[in-house]
């Protein structure tokens, strides 16, 4: 998969906790070995209490976020109810699969909370969709997921989930030269959405 769909440097993680979802992504944008920006956006608000985190080509990240946001708005207008996280993931799966001949060079995490609780889905460039308790994408994914797997537990508090998400991305940034320059964090629960930026000490 990695050979056919080259993903530019990134580290994006998401995990569920007792009452919601924590989503985190670093901000470095690279193209091959080139540093293009230290302020890239890889986490996008799509709907109320529904976000995506994306690893891949920036233009494709932005196109995916715009297309999904517009499609979900149409879904809400036609069905007269807000989309569930599962509906959003399935809709994005259809969008990605429809582009399979010339696929978006991006992998996506769909994270949010609805009437059924918190959910995290991961999708590859062809639209395969899998739900899990925690996921990681990008060149720093192996490093990040090792931290999550060693520390994740069911029933975590909001503070524990946020801390673990940040810790995992920080670990990847320390070892993956294509990841860095700060971390965008989003925490979503029944009370709303909280966003913050976590700076890193060494802006390589």
HUDA-V939657 format. One line per field, one symbol per residue. ss: DSSP state (2 for helix, 1 for strand, 0 for the rest). psi: psi as a letter, one per 30 degrees, with the letter a starting at -180 (. if undefined). burial: 1 if it has 16 or more other C-alpha atoms within 10 Angstrom, else 0. A space follows every 10 residues. Layout:
ss = ???
psi = ???
burial = ???
//
This chain:
ss = 0000000000 0111110001 1111110011 1001111000 0011111001 1111110222 2222222222 2222222220 0000222222 2222222200 0000011111 1111001111 1110000011 1001111000 2222222222 2000000222 2222222222 2222200000 0011111110 0111111100 0000
psi = eeeeijklkl jklkklaega kkkkklfkkl jbgkjekghl jgkkkelkhj lkkkkakeee eeeeeeeeee eeeeeeeefh lkkleeeeee eeeeeeefgf eilkikkkkj kakaffakkk kkklffgkkk klfklklafg eeeefeeeef fklkglleee eeeeeeeeee eeeffjffka hlkkkkkkaf fakkklkjlk eji.
burial = 0000101111 1111111011 1111111111 0000000101 1111111011 1111111101 1001100110 1100100000 0111110111 1111111000 0011111111 1111001111 1111111110 1011111111 1011101100 0100010100 1101111111 1111011111 1111111110 0010000000 0000
//
